[in-house]
Amino acid sequence: MTDPSTPTVFVVDDDEAVRKSLAWLIGSVGLAVQAYESADAFLASWTVERPGCLVLDVRMPGMSGLELQDALARRGSSLPVIIVTGHADVPMAVRALKAGAVDFIEKPFNDQVLLDRIQDAVKRSQSAFAGQARRALVQALLARLTPRERQVAELVAAGKPNKVIAFELDLSMKTVEVHRHNVMDKLEVASVADLTRLFVEANAASGAG
């Protein structure tokens, strides 16, 4: 079974010959690939935590490729989608791109062009996945702090010395020193610079959300 953290190219196409051809092509450059005969089969096994790329046909029995795009958007997916179809028209392309597809390629296609687009999409997905993982880690670290430790941490990150922190929070110097030690230990940072960077990341994530 493929490791859930391994970037995977998912192929969804009802044509078995096309599925096998795409799976071979993508696998030939060392990428993990999983192929599905329908949108429903794909949705039954896919989880939002998996990075990668979706290579998607449009016209299929049951749920269409564009409907699958909409379903993924409702699930909060950031998986890059590349539409590959032999039945392209302008309204279809516009709809797919407006729905977030990163590319729209008509069959027959140039193998190297498709591989280049897939690899670009996978890199984009890996970067987004790594960013999400880092933000989750930062939030988990901050959740270790008590409310008072969080106050002390924010003031330390702001560059204030213990004496000023003690005055502002009406604490003894000794208490501030204890809280400061606990903060550095719980947040797994070795310096004020590291602590400051962590809070910058947390504030940036909060602003983006």
PyMOL commands that place a pseudoatom at each C-alpha (Angstrom):
pseudoatom trace, name=CA, resn=MET, resi=1, chain=A, elem=C, hetatm=0, pos=[0.000, 0.000, 0.000]
pseudoatom trace, name=CA, resn=THR, resi=2, chain=A, elem=C, hetatm=0, pos=[1.261, 3.490, -0.865]
pseudoatom trace, name=CA, resn=ASP, resi=3, chain=A, elem=C, hetatm=0, pos=[2.432, 5.608, 2.084]
pseudoatom trace, name=CA, resn=PRO, resi=4, chain=A, elem=C, hetatm=0, pos=[-0.248, 8.339, 2.597]
pseudoatom trace, name=CA, resn=SER, resi=5, chain=A, elem=C, hetatm=0, pos=[2.499, 10.978, 2.678]
pseudoatom trace, name=CA, resn=THR, resi=6, chain=A, elem=C, hetatm=0, pos=[3.949, 9.873, -0.667]
pseudoatom trace, name=CA, resn=PRO, resi=7, chain=A, elem=C, hetatm=0, pos=[3.029, 12.217, -3.532]
pseudoatom trace, name=CA, resn=THR, resi=8, chain=A, elem=C, hetatm=0, pos=[0.699, 10.238, -5.754]
pseudoatom trace, name=CA, resn=VAL, resi=9, chain=A, elem=C, hetatm=0, pos=[-0.714, 10.929, -9.199]
pseudoatom trace, name=CA, resn=PHE, resi=10, chain=A, elem=C, hetatm=0, pos=[-4.333, 9.818, -9.358]
pseudoatom trace, name=CA, resn=VAL, resi=11, chain=A, elem=C, hetatm=0, pos=[-5.750, 8.973, -12.774]
pseudoatom trace, name=CA, resn=VAL, resi=12, chain=A, elem=C, hetatm=0, pos=[-9.533, 8.882, -13.240]
pseudoatom trace, name=CA, resn=ASP, resi=13, chain=A, elem=C, hetatm=0, pos=[-10.700, 7.734, -16.679]
pseudoatom trace, name=CA, resn=ASP, resi=14, chain=A, elem=C, hetatm=0, pos=[-13.400, 5.240, -17.670]
pseudoatom trace, name=CA, resn=ASP, resi=15, chain=A, elem=C, hetatm=0, pos=[-11.361, 4.016, -20.650]
pseudoatom trace, name=CA, resn=GLU, resi=16, chain=A, elem=C, hetatm=0, pos=[-9.234, 1.075, -19.456]
pseudoatom trace, name=CA, resn=ALA, resi=17, chain=A, elem=C, hetatm=0, pos=[-6.684, 1.442, -22.259]
pseudoatom trace, name=CA, resn=VAL, resi=18, chain=A, elem=C, hetatm=0, pos=[-6.199, 5.122, -21.439]
pseudoatom trace, name=CA, resn=ARG, resi=19, chain=A, elem=C, hetatm=0, pos=[-5.873, 4.366, -17.708]
pseudoatom trace, name=CA, resn=LYS, resi=20, chain=A, elem=C, hetatm=0, pos=[-3.206, 1.755, -18.317]
pseudoatom trace, name=CA, resn=SER, resi=21, chain=A, elem=C, hetatm=0, pos=[-1.328, 3.966, -20.767]
pseudoatom trace, name=CA, resn=LEU, resi=22, chain=A, elem=C, hetatm=0, pos=[-1.323, 6.949, -18.399]
pseudoatom trace, name=CA, resn=ALA, resi=23, chain=A, elem=C, hetatm=0, pos=[-0.341, 4.799, -15.423]
pseudoatom trace, name=CA, resn=TRP, resi=24, chain=A, elem=C, hetatm=0, pos=[2.622, 3.385, -17.367]
pseudoatom trace, name=CA, resn=LEU, resi=25, chain=A, elem=C, hetatm=0, pos=[3.694, 6.833, -18.604]
pseudoatom trace, name=CA, resn=ILE, resi=26, chain=A, elem=C, hetatm=0, pos=[3.539, 8.426, -15.151]
pseudoatom trace, name=CA, resn=GLY, resi=27, chain=A, elem=C, hetatm=0, pos=[5.184, 5.468, -13.463]
pseudoatom trace, name=CA, resn=SER, resi=28, chain=A, elem=C, hetatm=0, pos=[8.022, 5.559, -15.992]
pseudoatom trace, name=CA, resn=VAL, resi=29, chain=A, elem=C, hetatm=0, pos=[9.373, 8.751, -14.381]
pseudoatom trace, name=CA, resn=GLY, resi=30, chain=A, elem=C, hetatm=0, pos=[9.278, 7.321, -10.874]
pseudoatom trace, name=CA, resn=LEU, resi=31, chain=A, elem=C, hetatm=0, pos=[6.005, 8.825, -9.671]
pseudoatom trace, name=CA, resn=ALA, resi=32, chain=A, elem=C, hetatm=0, pos=[3.552, 6.766, -7.634]
pseudoatom trace, name=CA, resn=VAL, resi=33, chain=A, elem=C, hetatm=0, pos=[0.291, 6.378, -9.546]
pseudoatom trace, name=CA, resn=GLN, resi=34, chain=A, elem=C, hetatm=0, pos=[-3.164, 5.022, -8.791]
pseudoatom trace, name=CA, resn=ALA, resi=35, chain=A, elem=C, hetatm=0, pos=[-5.836, 4.629, -11.476]
pseudoatom trace, name=CA, resn=TYR, resi=36, chain=A, elem=C, hetatm=0, pos=[-9.622, 4.556, -11.100]
pseudoatom trace, name=CA, resn=GLU, resi=37, chain=A, elem=C, hetatm=0, pos=[-12.389, 3.775, -13.568]
pseudoatom trace, name=CA, resn=SER, resi=38, chain=A, elem=C, hetatm=0, pos=[-14.850, 6.285, -12.088]
pseudoatom trace, name=CA, resn=ALA, resi=39, chain=A, elem=C, hetatm=0, pos=[-15.150, 9.381, -9.937]
pseudoatom trace, name=CA, resn=ASP, resi=40, chain=A, elem=C, hetatm=0, pos=[-17.035, 7.406, -7.291]
pseudoatom trace, name=CA, resn=ALA, resi=41, chain=A, elem=C, hetatm=0, pos=[-14.257, 4.807, -7.051]
pseudoatom trace, name=CA, resn=PHE, resi=42, chain=A, elem=C, hetatm=0, pos=[-11.703, 7.579, -6.584]
pseudoatom trace, name=CA, resn=LEU, resi=43, chain=A, elem=C, hetatm=0, pos=[-13.705, 9.382, -3.894]
pseudoatom trace, name=CA, resn=ALA, resi=44, chain=A, elem=C, hetatm=0, pos=[-14.166, 6.136, -1.987]
pseudoatom trace, name=CA, resn=SER, resi=45, chain=A, elem=C, hetatm=0, pos=[-10.418, 5.764, -1.431]
pseudoatom trace, name=CA, resn=TRP, resi=46, chain=A, elem=C, hetatm=0, pos=[-8.986, 9.290, -1.496]
pseudoatom trace, name=CA, resn=THR, resi=47, chain=A, elem=C, hetatm=0, pos=[-8.337, 11.347, 1.636]
pseudoatom trace, name=CA, resn=VAL, resi=48, chain=A, elem=C, hetatm=0, pos=[-7.719, 15.079, 1.792]
pseudoatom trace, name=CA, resn=GLU, resi=49, chain=A, elem=C, hetatm=0, pos=[-4.415, 14.529, 3.631]
pseudoatom trace, name=CA, resn=ARG, resi=50, chain=A, elem=C, hetatm=0, pos=[-2.729, 13.018, 0.575]
pseudoatom trace, name=CA, resn=PRO, resi=51, chain=A, elem=C, hetatm=0, pos=[-0.531, 15.231, -1.622]
pseudoatom trace, name=CA, resn=GLY, resi=52, chain=A, elem=C, hetatm=0, pos=[-0.199, 14.674, -5.340]
pseudoatom trace, name=CA, resn=CYS, resi=53, chain=A, elem=C, hetatm=0, pos=[-2.093, 15.478, -8.509]
pseudoatom trace, name=CA, resn=LEU, resi=54, chain=A, elem=C, hetatm=0, pos=[-5.308, 14.358, -10.198]
pseudoatom trace, name=CA, resn=VAL, resi=55, chain=A, elem=C, hetatm=0, pos=[-5.338, 13.614, -13.931]
pseudoatom trace, name=CA, resn=LEU, resi=56, chain=A, elem=C, hetatm=0, pos=[-8.999, 13.621, -14.808]
pseudoatom trace, name=CA, resn=ASP, resi=57, chain=A, elem=C, hetatm=0, pos=[-11.192, 12.779, -17.782]
pseudoatom trace, name=CA, resn=VAL, resi=58, chain=A, elem=C, hetatm=0, pos=[-14.374, 14.831, -18.209]
pseudoatom trace, name=CA, resn=ARG, resi=59, chain=A, elem=C, hetatm=0, pos=[-17.004, 12.607, -19.822]
pseudoatom trace, name=CA, resn=MET, resi=60, chain=A, elem=C, hetatm=0, pos=[-17.536, 9.444, -17.785]
pseudoatom trace, name=CA, resn=PRO, resi=61, chain=A, elem=C, hetatm=0, pos=[-20.554, 7.353, -16.787]
pseudoatom trace, name=CA, resn=GLY, resi=62, chain=A, elem=C, hetatm=0, pos=[-22.049, 8.523, -13.494]
pseudoatom trace, name=CA, resn=MET, resi=63, chain=A, elem=C, hetatm=0, pos=[-20.286, 11.516, -11.986]
pseudoatom trace, name=CA, resn=SER, resi=64, chain=A, elem=C, hetatm=0, pos=[-18.460, 13.571, -14.628]
pseudoatom trace, name=CA, resn=GLY, resi=65, chain=A, elem=C, hetatm=0, pos=[-14.963, 14.948, -14.225]
pseudoatom trace, name=CA, resn=LEU, resi=66, chain=A, elem=C, hetatm=0, pos=[-16.273, 18.463, -13.665]
pseudoatom trace, name=CA, resn=GLU, resi=67, chain=A, elem=C, hetatm=0, pos=[-18.694, 17.188, -11.031]
pseudoatom trace, name=CA, resn=LEU, resi=68, chain=A, elem=C, hetatm=0, pos=[-15.787, 15.428, -9.322]
pseudoatom trace, name=CA, resn=GLN, resi=69, chain=A, elem=C, hetatm=0, pos=[-13.939, 18.739, -9.295]
pseudoatom trace, name=CA, resn=ASP, resi=70, chain=A, elem=C, hetatm=0, pos=[-16.898, 20.333, -7.521]
pseudoatom trace, name=CA, resn=ALA, resi=71, chain=A, elem=C, hetatm=0, pos=[-17.096, 17.448, -5.022]
pseudoatom trace, name=CA, resn=LEU, resi=72, chain=A, elem=C, hetatm=0, pos=[-13.422, 17.833, -4.151]
pseudoatom trace, name=CA, resn=ALA, resi=73, chain=A, elem=C, hetatm=0, pos=[-13.817, 21.574, -3.679]
pseudoatom trace, name=CA, resn=ARG, resi=74, chain=A, elem=C, hetatm=0, pos=[-16.657, 20.959, -1.211]
pseudoatom trace, name=CA, resn=ARG, resi=75, chain=A, elem=C, hetatm=0, pos=[-14.331, 18.657, 0.727]
pseudoatom trace, name=CA, resn=GLY, resi=76, chain=A, elem=C, hetatm=0, pos=[-11.744, 21.399, 0.995]
pseudoatom trace, name=CA, resn=SER, resi=77, chain=A, elem=C, hetatm=0, pos=[-9.308, 19.721, -1.365]
pseudoatom trace, name=CA, resn=SER, resi=78, chain=A, elem=C, hetatm=0, pos=[-6.181, 21.527, -2.539]
pseudoatom trace, name=CA, resn=LEU, resi=79, chain=A, elem=C, hetatm=0, pos=[-5.225, 18.649, -4.860]
pseudoatom trace, name=CA, resn=PRO, resi=80, chain=A, elem=C, hetatm=0, pos=[-4.123, 20.099, -8.224]
pseudoatom trace, name=CA, resn=VAL, resi=81, chain=A, elem=C, hetatm=0, pos=[-6.344, 18.925, -11.072]
pseudoatom trace, name=CA, resn=ILE, resi=82, chain=A, elem=C, hetatm=0, pos=[-5.253, 18.446, -14.682]
pseudoatom trace, name=CA, resn=ILE, resi=83, chain=A, elem=C, hetatm=0, pos=[-8.097, 17.848, -17.117]
pseudoatom trace, name=CA, resn=VAL, resi=84, chain=A, elem=C, hetatm=0, pos=[-7.242, 15.549, -20.029]
pseudoatom trace, name=CA, resn=THR, resi=85, chain=A, elem=C, hetatm=0, pos=[-10.077, 15.042, -22.503]
pseudoatom trace, name=CA, resn=GLY, resi=86, chain=A, elem=C, hetatm=0, pos=[-10.809, 14.173, -26.093]
pseudoatom trace, name=CA, resn=HIS, resi=87, chain=A, elem=C, hetatm=0, pos=[-14.097, 16.105, -26.018]
pseudoatom trace, name=CA, resn=ALA, resi=88, chain=A, elem=C, hetatm=0, pos=[-12.951, 19.640, -25.309]
pseudoatom trace, name=CA, resn=ASP, resi=89, chain=A, elem=C, hetatm=0, pos=[-14.848, 22.835, -25.987]
pseudoatom trace, name=CA, resn=VAL, resi=90, chain=A, elem=C, hetatm=0, pos=[-14.361, 26.398, -24.780]
pseudoatom trace, name=CA, resn=PRO, resi=91, chain=A, elem=C, hetatm=0, pos=[-17.181, 26.477, -22.175]
pseudoatom trace, name=CA, resn=MET, resi=92, chain=A, elem=C, hetatm=0, pos=[-15.915, 23.209, -20.690]
pseudoatom trace, name=CA, resn=ALA, resi=93, chain=A, elem=C, hetatm=0, pos=[-12.353, 24.522, -20.464]
pseudoatom trace, name=CA, resn=VAL, resi=94, chain=A, elem=C, hetatm=0, pos=[-13.507, 27.787, -18.904]
pseudoatom trace, name=CA, resn=ARG, resi=95, chain=A, elem=C, hetatm=0, pos=[-15.601, 25.973, -16.304]
pseudoatom trace, name=CA, resn=ALA, resi=96, chain=A, elem=C, hetatm=0, pos=[-12.762, 23.609, -15.400]
pseudoatom trace, name=CA, resn=LEU, resi=97, chain=A, elem=C, hetatm=0, pos=[-10.215, 26.408, -15.030]
pseudoatom trace, name=CA, resn=LYS, resi=98, chain=A, elem=C, hetatm=0, pos=[-12.600, 28.587, -13.025]
pseudoatom trace, name=CA, resn=ALA, resi=99, chain=A, elem=C, hetatm=0, pos=[-13.181, 25.618, -10.714]
pseudoatom trace, name=CA, resn=GLY, resi=100, chain=A, elem=C, hetatm=0, pos=[-9.455, 25.505, -10.019]
pseudoatom trace, name=CA, resn=ALA, resi=101, chain=A, elem=C, hetatm=0, pos=[-7.966, 23.121, -12.585]
pseudoatom trace, name=CA, resn=VAL, resi=102, chain=A, elem=C, hetatm=0, pos=[-4.283, 23.911, -13.083]
pseudoatom trace, name=CA, resn=ASP, resi=103, chain=A, elem=C, hetatm=0, pos=[-4.319, 22.744, -16.699]
pseudoatom trace, name=CA, resn=PHE, resi=104, chain=A, elem=C, hetatm=0, pos=[-6.622, 21.607, -19.493]
pseudoatom trace, name=CA, resn=ILE, resi=105, chain=A, elem=C, hetatm=0, pos=[-5.065, 19.291, -22.086]
pseudoatom trace, name=CA, resn=GLU, resi=106, chain=A, elem=C, hetatm=0, pos=[-6.728, 17.871, -25.179]
pseudoatom trace, name=CA, resn=LYS, resi=107, chain=A, elem=C, hetatm=0, pos=[-6.204, 14.328, -26.461]
pseudoatom trace, name=CA, resn=PRO, resi=108, chain=A, elem=C, hetatm=0, pos=[-4.089, 13.340, -28.261]
pseudoatom trace, name=CA, resn=PHE, resi=109, chain=A, elem=C, hetatm=0, pos=[-1.393, 14.978, -26.161]
pseudoatom trace, name=CA, resn=ASN, resi=110, chain=A, elem=C, hetatm=0, pos=[2.381, 15.133, -26.152]
pseudoatom trace, name=CA, resn=ASP, resi=111, chain=A, elem=C, hetatm=0, pos=[3.664, 12.733, -23.482]
pseudoatom trace, name=CA, resn=GLN, resi=112, chain=A, elem=C, hetatm=0, pos=[6.483, 15.001, -22.319]
pseudoatom trace, name=CA, resn=VAL, resi=113, chain=A, elem=C, hetatm=0, pos=[4.198, 18.026, -22.084]
pseudoatom trace, name=CA, resn=LEU, resi=114, chain=A, elem=C, hetatm=0, pos=[1.779, 16.084, -19.898]
pseudoatom trace, name=CA, resn=LEU, resi=115, chain=A, elem=C, hetatm=0, pos=[4.596, 14.767, -17.691]
pseudoatom trace, name=CA, resn=ASP, resi=116, chain=A, elem=C, hetatm=0, pos=[5.996, 18.295, -17.259]
pseudoatom trace, name=CA, resn=ARG, resi=117, chain=A, elem=C, hetatm=0, pos=[2.580, 19.594, -16.203]
pseudoatom trace, name=CA, resn=ILE, resi=118, chain=A, elem=C, hetatm=0, pos=[2.093, 16.682, -13.802]
pseudoatom trace, name=CA, resn=GLN, resi=119, chain=A, elem=C, hetatm=0, pos=[5.488, 17.171, -12.161]
pseudoatom trace, name=CA, resn=ASP, resi=120, chain=A, elem=C, hetatm=0, pos=[4.843, 20.904, -11.737]
pseudoatom trace, name=CA, resn=ALA, resi=121, chain=A, elem=C, hetatm=0, pos=[1.478, 20.143, -10.144]
pseudoatom trace, name=CA, resn=VAL, resi=122, chain=A, elem=C, hetatm=0, pos=[2.994, 17.553, -7.791]
pseudoatom trace, name=CA, resn=LYS, resi=123, chain=A, elem=C, hetatm=0, pos=[5.655, 20.023, -6.641]
pseudoatom trace, name=CA, resn=ARG, resi=124, chain=A, elem=C, hetatm=0, pos=[2.946, 22.591, -5.958]
pseudoatom trace, name=CA, resn=SER, resi=125, chain=A, elem=C, hetatm=0, pos=[0.983, 20.059, -3.942]
pseudoatom trace, name=CA, resn=GLN, resi=126, chain=A, elem=C, hetatm=0, pos=[4.053, 18.988, -1.938]
pseudoatom trace, name=CA, resn=SER, resi=127, chain=A, elem=C, hetatm=0, pos=[4.797, 22.606, -1.070]
pseudoatom trace, name=CA, resn=ALA, resi=128, chain=A, elem=C, hetatm=0, pos=[1.219, 23.211, 0.083]
pseudoatom trace, name=CA, resn=PHE, resi=129, chain=A, elem=C, hetatm=0, pos=[1.210, 19.953, 2.044]
pseudoatom trace, name=CA, resn=ALA, resi=130, chain=A, elem=C, hetatm=0, pos=[4.484, 20.846, 3.800]
pseudoatom trace, name=CA, resn=GLY, resi=131, chain=A, elem=C, hetatm=0, pos=[3.110, 24.278, 4.680]
pseudoatom trace, name=CA, resn=GLN, resi=132, chain=A, elem=C, hetatm=0, pos=[-0.050, 22.777, 6.164]
pseudoatom trace, name=CA, resn=ALA, resi=133, chain=A, elem=C, hetatm=0, pos=[2.005, 20.299, 8.196]
pseudoatom trace, name=CA, resn=ARG, resi=134, chain=A, elem=C, hetatm=0, pos=[4.220, 23.083, 9.555]
pseudoatom trace, name=CA, resn=ARG, resi=135, chain=A, elem=C, hetatm=0, pos=[1.227, 25.234, 10.522]
pseudoatom trace, name=CA, resn=ALA, resi=136, chain=A, elem=C, hetatm=0, pos=[-0.339, 22.274, 12.318]
pseudoatom trace, name=CA, resn=LEU, resi=137, chain=A, elem=C, hetatm=0, pos=[2.913, 21.664, 14.213]
pseudoatom trace, name=CA, resn=VAL, resi=138, chain=A, elem=C, hetatm=0, pos=[3.164, 25.305, 15.288]
pseudoatom trace, name=CA, resn=GLN, resi=139, chain=A, elem=C, hetatm=0, pos=[-0.415, 25.292, 16.568]
pseudoatom trace, name=CA, resn=ALA, resi=140, chain=A, elem=C, hetatm=0, pos=[0.190, 22.018, 18.430]
pseudoatom trace, name=CA, resn=LEU, resi=141, chain=A, elem=C, hetatm=0, pos=[3.272, 23.474, 20.118]
pseudoatom trace, name=CA, resn=LEU, resi=142, chain=A, elem=C, hetatm=0, pos=[1.469, 26.653, 21.179]
pseudoatom trace, name=CA, resn=ALA, resi=143, chain=A, elem=C, hetatm=0, pos=[-1.407, 24.584, 22.563]
pseudoatom trace, name=CA, resn=ARG, resi=144, chain=A, elem=C, hetatm=0, pos=[1.034, 23.187, 25.149]
pseudoatom trace, name=CA, resn=LEU, resi=145, chain=A, elem=C, hetatm=0, pos=[1.276, 26.558, 26.871]
pseudoatom trace, name=CA, resn=THR, resi=146, chain=A, elem=C, hetatm=0, pos=[-0.882, 27.706, 29.757]
pseudoatom trace, name=CA, resn=PRO, resi=147, chain=A, elem=C, hetatm=0, pos=[-2.589, 31.102, 29.305]
pseudoatom trace, name=CA, resn=ARG, resi=148, chain=A, elem=C, hetatm=0, pos=[0.043, 32.762, 31.515]
pseudoatom trace, name=CA, resn=GLU, resi=149, chain=A, elem=C, hetatm=0, pos=[2.898, 31.072, 29.662]
pseudoatom trace, name=CA, resn=ARG, resi=150, chain=A, elem=C, hetatm=0, pos=[1.394, 32.283, 26.394]
pseudoatom trace, name=CA, resn=GLN, resi=151, chain=A, elem=C, hetatm=0, pos=[1.400, 35.857, 27.729]
pseudoatom trace, name=CA, resn=VAL, resi=152, chain=A, elem=C, hetatm=0, pos=[5.034, 35.572, 28.780]
pseudoatom trace, name=CA, resn=ALA, resi=153, chain=A, elem=C, hetatm=0, pos=[5.989, 33.960, 25.461]
pseudoatom trace, name=CA, resn=GLU, resi=154, chain=A, elem=C, hetatm=0, pos=[4.408, 36.757, 23.441]
pseudoatom trace, name=CA, resn=LEU, resi=155, chain=A, elem=C, hetatm=0, pos=[6.230, 39.421, 25.460]
pseudoatom trace, name=CA, resn=VAL, resi=156, chain=A, elem=C, hetatm=0, pos=[9.546, 37.582, 25.168]
pseudoatom trace, name=CA, resn=ALA, resi=157, chain=A, elem=C, hetatm=0, pos=[8.996, 37.271, 21.410]
pseudoatom trace, name=CA, resn=ALA, resi=158, chain=A, elem=C, hetatm=0, pos=[8.308, 41.011, 21.324]
pseudoatom trace, name=CA, resn=GLY, resi=159, chain=A, elem=C, hetatm=0, pos=[11.800, 41.574, 22.703]
pseudoatom trace, name=CA, resn=LYS, resi=160, chain=A, elem=C, hetatm=0, pos=[10.883, 42.640, 26.225]
pseudoatom trace, name=CA, resn=PRO, resi=161, chain=A, elem=C, hetatm=0, pos=[13.308, 41.793, 29.069]
pseudoatom trace, name=CA, resn=ASN, resi=162, chain=A, elem=C, hetatm=0, pos=[12.228, 39.840, 32.148]
pseudoatom trace, name=CA, resn=LYS, resi=163, chain=A, elem=C, hetatm=0, pos=[12.084, 42.975, 34.279]
pseudoatom trace, name=CA, resn=VAL, resi=164, chain=A, elem=C, hetatm=0, pos=[9.558, 44.638, 31.972]
pseudoatom trace, name=CA, resn=ILE, resi=165, chain=A, elem=C, hetatm=0, pos=[7.520, 41.438, 31.636]
pseudoatom trace, name=CA, resn=ALA, resi=166, chain=A, elem=C, hetatm=0, pos=[7.391, 41.101, 35.426]
pseudoatom trace, name=CA, resn=PHE, resi=167, chain=A, elem=C, hetatm=0, pos=[6.133, 44.667, 35.738]
pseudoatom trace, name=CA, resn=GLU, resi=168, chain=A, elem=C, hetatm=0, pos=[3.516, 44.391, 32.970]
pseudoatom trace, name=CA, resn=LEU, resi=169, chain=A, elem=C, hetatm=0, pos=[2.100, 41.095, 34.252]
pseudoatom trace, name=CA, resn=ASP, resi=170, chain=A, elem=C, hetatm=0, pos=[2.514, 41.962, 37.945]
pseudoatom trace, name=CA, resn=LEU, resi=171, chain=A, elem=C, hetatm=0, pos=[4.733, 38.941, 38.554]
pseudoatom trace, name=CA, resn=SER, resi=172, chain=A, elem=C, hetatm=0, pos=[7.970, 38.389, 40.410]
pseudoatom trace, name=CA, resn=MET, resi=173, chain=A, elem=C, hetatm=0, pos=[11.183, 38.099, 38.414]
pseudoatom trace, name=CA, resn=LYS, resi=174, chain=A, elem=C, hetatm=0, pos=[11.545, 34.519, 39.632]
pseudoatom trace, name=CA, resn=THR, resi=175, chain=A, elem=C, hetatm=0, pos=[8.084, 33.609, 38.332]
pseudoatom trace, name=CA, resn=VAL, resi=176, chain=A, elem=C, hetatm=0, pos=[8.847, 35.154, 34.950]
pseudoatom trace, name=CA, resn=GLU, resi=177, chain=A, elem=C, hetatm=0, pos=[12.083, 33.191, 34.767]
pseudoatom trace, name=CA, resn=VAL, resi=178, chain=A, elem=C, hetatm=0, pos=[10.233, 29.938, 35.510]
pseudoatom trace, name=CA, resn=HIS, resi=179, chain=A, elem=C, hetatm=0, pos=[7.558, 30.684, 32.906]
pseudoatom trace, name=CA, resn=ARG, resi=180, chain=A, elem=C, hetatm=0, pos=[10.206, 31.632, 30.375]
pseudoatom trace, name=CA, resn=HIS, resi=181, chain=A, elem=C, hetatm=0, pos=[12.066, 28.373, 30.952]
pseudoatom trace, name=CA, resn=ASN, resi=182, chain=A, elem=C, hetatm=0, pos=[8.832, 26.391, 30.566]
pseudoatom trace, name=CA, resn=VAL, resi=183, chain=A, elem=C, hetatm=0, pos=[7.971, 28.252, 27.360]
pseudoatom trace, name=CA, resn=MET, resi=184, chain=A, elem=C, hetatm=0, pos=[11.320, 27.489, 25.735]
pseudoatom trace, name=CA, resn=ASP, resi=185, chain=A, elem=C, hetatm=0, pos=[11.047, 23.849, 26.794]
pseudoatom trace, name=CA, resn=LYS, resi=186, chain=A, elem=C, hetatm=0, pos=[7.442, 23.308, 25.665]
pseudoatom trace, name=CA, resn=LEU, resi=187, chain=A, elem=C, hetatm=0, pos=[7.933, 25.081, 22.345]
pseudoatom trace, name=CA, resn=GLU, resi=188, chain=A, elem=C, hetatm=0, pos=[11.200, 23.231, 21.718]
pseudoatom trace, name=CA, resn=VAL, resi=189, chain=A, elem=C, hetatm=0, pos=[13.126, 26.396, 20.873]
pseudoatom trace, name=CA, resn=ALA, resi=190, chain=A, elem=C, hetatm=0, pos=[16.685, 27.236, 21.913]
pseudoatom trace, name=CA, resn=SER, resi=191, chain=A, elem=C, hetatm=0, pos=[16.720, 31.003, 21.507]
pseudoatom trace, name=CA, resn=VAL, resi=192, chain=A, elem=C, hetatm=0, pos=[14.564, 34.108, 21.532]
pseudoatom trace, name=CA, resn=ALA, resi=193, chain=A, elem=C, hetatm=0, pos=[15.104, 34.344, 17.769]
pseudoatom trace, name=CA, resn=ASP, resi=194, chain=A, elem=C, hetatm=0, pos=[13.600, 30.860, 17.318]
pseudoatom trace, name=CA, resn=LEU, resi=195, chain=A, elem=C, hetatm=0, pos=[10.694, 31.801, 19.576]
pseudoatom trace, name=CA, resn=THR, resi=196, chain=A, elem=C, hetatm=0, pos=[10.069, 34.972, 17.601]
pseudoatom trace, name=CA, resn=ARG, resi=197, chain=A, elem=C, hetatm=0, pos=[10.083, 33.082, 14.294]
pseudoatom trace, name=CA, resn=LEU, resi=198, chain=A, elem=C, hetatm=0, pos=[7.536, 30.638, 15.689]
pseudoatom trace, name=CA, resn=PHE, resi=199, chain=A, elem=C, hetatm=0, pos=[5.176, 33.461, 16.637]
pseudoatom trace, name=CA, resn=VAL, resi=200, chain=A, elem=C, hetatm=0, pos=[5.668, 35.107, 13.253]
pseudoatom trace, name=CA, resn=GLU, resi=201, chain=A, elem=C, hetatm=0, pos=[4.619, 31.814, 11.624]
pseudoatom trace, name=CA, resn=ALA, resi=202, chain=A, elem=C, hetatm=0, pos=[1.606, 31.511, 13.930]
pseudoatom trace, name=CA, resn=ASN, resi=203, chain=A, elem=C, hetatm=0, pos=[0.466, 35.068, 13.217]
pseudoatom trace, name=CA, resn=ALA, resi=204, chain=A, elem=C, hetatm=0, pos=[0.952, 34.605, 9.475]
pseudoatom trace, name=CA, resn=ALA, resi=205, chain=A, elem=C, hetatm=0, pos=[-1.150, 31.428, 9.555]
pseudoatom trace, name=CA, resn=SER, resi=206, chain=A, elem=C, hetatm=0, pos=[-3.831, 33.208, 11.569]
pseudoatom trace, name=CA, resn=GLY, resi=207, chain=A, elem=C, hetatm=0, pos=[-3.911, 36.070, 9.085]
pseudoatom trace, name=CA, resn=ALA, resi=208, chain=A, elem=C, hetatm=0, pos=[-4.138, 33.687, 6.122]
pseudoatom trace, name=CA, resn=GLY, resi=209, chain=A, elem=C, hetatm=0, pos=[-7.008, 31.833, 7.776]
for i in range(1, 209): cmd.bond("trace and resi %d" % i, "trace and resi %d" % (i + 1))
show_as sticks, trace
zoom trace
